[in-house]
């Protein structure tokens, strides 16, 4: 990936110069994408220059962020889609202000995370609202910070979602 470089290599930044390898498995009717980046590159970049956004740090390893998606009630018992929810955990040693944070479903519909402080080690169950839904055929859940940047994301399969009333743990 050719953007969000450290200051020493900033001149190499480019827009839409993401590198990847796509593999097709015809017998399985499946595609696999492999995308690589240096650990020193920022994940959140400017769409015009390719430079790291102010305050953007290099992308942490999966699951190492302060706030993470821990589990989700994807397929509640019955037809009560209003019972769908996502469980977040503050994995850091500091309180986090969740004002302005959102969850996004596979279709990028947003659901607000209740604002306020979340204590270290505390969890927060967020009911899916505002049209955001967790599909029973598999899906994705994305956690966005107050600036709209992706800080964590998970996916689940059709098999995981088919178990009515069970919580999917990530």
C-alpha positions in Angstrom: 0.0 0.0 0.0 1.5 3.3 -1.0 0.1 5.9 1.3 0.4 7.2 4.8 4.1 6.7 4.9 6.3 8.0 7.7 7.8 11.5 7.2 11.0 10.0 5.7 9.0 8.5 2.9 6.2 10.9 2.6 7.2 11.9 -1.0 6.2 8.3 -2.0 2.6 8.7 -0.9 0.0 8.3 -3.6 -3.8 8.1 -3.9 -5.5 5.0 -5.1 -2.2 3.1 -5.2 -3.3 0.3 -2.9 -1.4 -2.9 -3.6 -2.9 -6.3 -3.3 -3.0 -9.7 -4.7 -6.3 -11.3 -5.7 -6.7 -15.1 -5.9 -9.6 -16.9 -7.5 -10.7 -20.4 -6.6 -13.1 -21.4 -9.3 -14.0 -24.7 -7.8 -15.2 -22.9 -4.7 -16.5 -19.9 -6.5 -14.5 -17.8 -4.1 -12.1 -14.9 -4.2 -9.4 -14.1 -1.6 -7.6 -10.7 -1.4 -4.3 -10.1 0.3 -3.4 -6.5 1.1 0.0 -5.6 2.5 1.3 -2.4 4.2 4.4 -1.5 6.3 3.7 -1.2 10.0 5.0 2.4 9.8 2.2 3.4 7.4 -1.0 5.1 8.7 -4.3 3.4 8.0 -6.3 6.7 7.7 -5.1 8.9 4.9 -6.1 12.0 2.9 -8.1 11.1 -0.2 -6.3 13.9 -2.2 -2.6 13.7 -1.1 -2.4 10.1 0.3 -0.6 11.6 3.4 -1.5 10.4 6.9 -4.3 12.4 8.5 -3.4 14.6 11.4 -3.4 12.4 14.5 -3.5 9.2 12.5 -1.1 6.6 13.9 0.2 3.6 12.2 -2.4 0.8 12.0 -2.3 -1.3 15.2 -2.3 -5.1 14.9 -5.8 -6.6 14.7 -7.6 -6.4 18.1 -5.0 -4.2 19.8 -7.1 -1.0 19.9 -8.5 0.5 23.1 -12.2 -0.1 22.2 -13.1 -3.4 20.5 -16.1 -5.4 19.4 -16.3 -8.4 21.7 -19.5 -10.1 20.7 -22.9 -9.6 19.0 -26.5 -10.9 19.3 -27.1 -11.3 15.6 -30.1 -13.5 15.6 -32.3 -13.0 18.6 -35.0 -15.5 19.5 -38.2 -14.7 17.5 -38.6 -11.9 15.1 -37.5 -9.1 17.4 -34.8 -7.4 15.3 -34.8 -4.6 17.9 -33.0 -7.1 20.2 -29.9 -7.2 18.0 -27.0 -5.7 19.9 -23.2 -5.4 19.9 -21.0 -5.8 23.0 -18.0 -3.5 23.2 -15.1 -3.6 25.6 -12.6 -1.0 26.7 -9.4 -3.1 26.7 -7.3 -0.1 27.8 -6.2 1.0 31.3 -7.9 4.5 30.7 -11.5 5.6 30.5 -12.7 6.4 27.0 -15.1 9.1 25.9 -17.5 7.5 23.4 -19.2 10.7 22.4 -19.7 10.7 18.6 -18.7 7.0 18.1 -20.8 4.7 15.8 -21.2 1.1 14.7 -21.8 0.4 11.0 -23.5 -2.7 9.5 -22.5 -4.4 6.3 -24.5 -1.8 4.3 -22.8 1.0 6.1 -25.9 2.0 8.0 -24.8 3.8 11.2 -25.9 3.2 14.7 -24.8 5.6 17.4 -22.8 4.3 20.4 -24.2 5.9 23.6 -21.8 8.8 24.5 -20.0 9.3 27.8 -17.1 7.7 29.6 -16.5 3.9 29.5 -14.3 2.8 32.4 -11.2 0.7 31.9 -12.1 -3.0 31.4 -15.8 -2.1 31.2 -18.2 -3.4 28.6 -21.1 -1.7 26.9 -24.0 -3.4 25.1 -25.2 -1.2 22.2 -28.6 -1.9 20.7 -28.7 -1.7 17.0 -30.9 1.3 16.0 -31.5 3.8 13.3 -31.9 1.2 10.6 -28.6 -0.6 11.2 -29.1 -4.4 11.1 -27.1 -7.5 11.6 -28.0 -9.9 8.8 -28.8 -13.5 9.4 -26.8 -14.5 6.3 -23.5 -13.4 7.7 -22.2 -9.8 7.8 -19.8 -7.3 9.1 -19.7 -4.9 12.1 -17.5 -1.8 12.0 -16.6 0.4 14.9 -16.0 4.1 14.0 -14.5 6.7 16.2 -15.8 10.3 16.6 -13.9 11.3 13.5 -15.5 8.5 11.4 -12.3 6.4 11.2 -12.5 2.7 11.4 -10.9 1.5 14.7 -12.1 -2.1 14.7 -14.1 -4.5 12.6 -15.4 -8.0 12.7 -17.3 -10.4 10.4 -19.5 -13.4 11.0 -20.7 -16.2 8.8 -24.2 -17.5 7.9 -23.5 -20.5 10.1 -22.8 -18.4 13.1 -25.9 -16.2 12.5 -28.1 -19.3 12.0 -28.0 -20.2 15.7 -31.1 -18.3 17.0 -30.6 -16.8 20.4 -26.8 -17.4 20.6 -24.3 -14.7 21.0 -21.5 -14.6 18.4 -18.2 -14.1 20.1 -15.3 -12.6 18.1 
